[in-house]
């Protein structure tokens, strides 16, 4: 894929960020431990050794207050040895106001 694309983007978790102390996630109607669930999409990328940067992306202002309460994590995945590409993309998303660190609600 990296012959055609400089960067891949993928979800970092199967749900929005959990609340502090949340013990389980509900994924497709199943309850799974939070700690296990959060790594299910990032572990394969780490396992094969690709560089990745994960950023929090917040829902649009038009969404409901409940939907805007927590971000979704997005993985920016680069080709081998292209860490700078991942970090530059994260910075671009931050400068555009798409990826942003906020205090938890």
N, C-alpha and C positions, 0 to 999 in steps of 0.2 A: 504493500500500500504506500510505503514511503517513496516509491519511485514516482508516484503521482501526487502525493500530498506532503506538505512540510509538517503538518500537525494533525492529530486526530483529537476529536472532542467526544467525551462519553460521560455518562452519569458516574459519580463517585460512590453513590449509595443508592439503594433501592427505594429510598423515601427521603422526605425532607429531614433536616437535622433533628435529632431527638432533643427533648427538653432535658435539662440537667437532672440526673437521677432516674431518668426513664429506664426501666428494666427490660421492656420488650418493644418490638416493632410489629406492626400489623402489615404483612405483605401478602397481597392476594387472599385476604381472609384468614391467613395463618399467623399465629403469634410466634415470633422467634426472638431469642435473646438479643438485645441491642448490640452487645459487643461482637457477636458473631455476624449479625446482619450488616453492620456498617462496613466490614471488610470484604464482603462477598464480591464486589465489583473492582476493588483496587488490588486485591491480592494477586490475581492472574497477571496483571501488568507488572507489578513488582517482581513476581516470580521469574518472568522472562527478561528482566533487567532493563526495560526501556525507561528513559527519563520521563518523569511526570510531575506536574504541578497541579495541585487541587485548589480551587477557589470557590468561595461561596457566592452563589448567584441568587438574587432576591426576586420574587415574583413581581410582576408589573403593578403599577399603582392602581390600575383598574380592577385588579382582583379583590376579593373580599378581604376584610381585616384579618380573618382567621387564616386565609391562604397566604397573606403577606407576613405572618408572624415569624416564620422560620425559613431559612434559605435551603436550596438544594445544592449539593456539592457537585462540581463539574471537574473532570479530569482533563488536563491538556497533555496529551501524550506525544512525545517526540521520537524521532528516529534515534538509533544508538548514537551516543556522544553528542546529542543536540540539546543539552540542558538549557543553553542560552535561548533557544527557540521557545521552549516551554515558559521560561521566565519572562521573555519579552511579550508573549501572548497574554500572560497573566497581568502584566503591567498595562498593556493596551486595554484589557477589559476593565481594569481598575480605573484608568484615566477616563474611560467612556462612561463610568458610573454603573457598569453592569455587574462587576464583582466588587464587593464592598464588605469590610469588616464592620460589624455593628455589635453593640452590647446586647446580650441575650434579653429577650422580653421578660 
